Amino acid sequence: MGKVYVIAEIGQAHEGSLGLLYSYIDALAGIGVDAVKFQMHIAEAESSEHEPFRVKFSLEDDTRFDYWVRMGFTKEQWKGIKSKCEEAGLEFLCSPFSNLAVEWLEELGVSKYKIGSGEVNNLLLLEKIAKTGKPVILSSGMSNFSELDETTAFLKSRGVSYSVLQCTTSYPTDPKEFGLNVIQELKARYNVKVGFSDHSAKIETCIAAVALGAEIVEFHVVFDRRQFGPDSASSLTIDEVTSMIKGIRNIECAIQHPVNKTDNDRFLGLKNIFEKSLAVNKDLIEGHILTFEDLEAKKPKGYGIEASKFQNIIGKKITRNLKQWDFITDNDLVWQSEK
């Protein structure tokens, strides 16, 4: 397993403001994120005035089409956004929602494409992307295995390298719907790099996904979940992202350094300190036959018979008087019956 690829999605959290968008890039720089992801919405190419709102959240847009117009940027502005990401040491990643958006992203010079859950079965779009020869990250949120099989077969037939993210299209996602089990199912089914796209607004979700084999994690970010916007409630704050990435890197390190449980030589010193030797819990006279009720285990190891051997000495006769809390050694016992 290589380094986990961490994607922070700004999505629509910029609210159509270029200044706010740039503020997100600045905030994400230097906290361990590998890529910042955007959505390229060109309203005329991807939508129409007939598109309904999933949830009527916007107070200033009469239609979903109007919303996409307000969320859009010009090609030149997108070039500036990509440059800003690169200056911040972050990879620019973007989901296209139209063939025209693919053309714009090709002009920008992207290295890969992220496909949103609603576009997995848009083979027209995938054909356009396939012609670029660039790799694809598929988010599987609204697709069952049958639909994923069709899309992955389509990509393979065109020689496209792809990875798949387990994702639940529910905002915010309830723990019962995380589908963490699907990570390994995707690995087994497609034998490609698999990840997890999160909408839970919880830092533990992506950490758990990495522990279960995710090599890519994606999540929405927002400055504050009280902000206006369709994804705010299902996003992580910048401070939460910082904490989560530390957790991800720790789990990643643990996975890359498997422990050999058959070898505990490095604990020998500690074992001698923490493990125990057998002792008696009361004064006993020579000739006493030891019972379980006579025994205690005391630190450190090596001053008497090991505590794990207690069954071997029950019923044995002691060869000298022992005071309460004395350790019991081999020399204190009769090991063979006298003839």
Secondary structure, DSSP 8 states (H G I E B T S, - for coil): ----EEEEE-TTTTTT-HHHHHHHHHHHTTTT--EEEEEE--HHHH--TT---SS---SS-SSHHHHHHHH---HHHHHHHHHHHHHTT-EEEEEESSHHHHHHHHHHT-S-EEE-GGGTT-HHHHHHHHTTT--EEEE-TT--HHHHHHHHHHHHHTT--EEEEEE---SS--GGG--TTHHHHHHHHH-S-EEEEE-S--HHHHHHHHHTT-SEEEEEEES-TTSSSTTGGG-EEHHHHHHHHHHHHHHHHHHHS---TT--GGGHHHHHHHS-EEEESS-B-TT-B--GGGEEEESSTTSSSBGGGHHHHTT-EESS-B-TT-B--GGGEE-S---
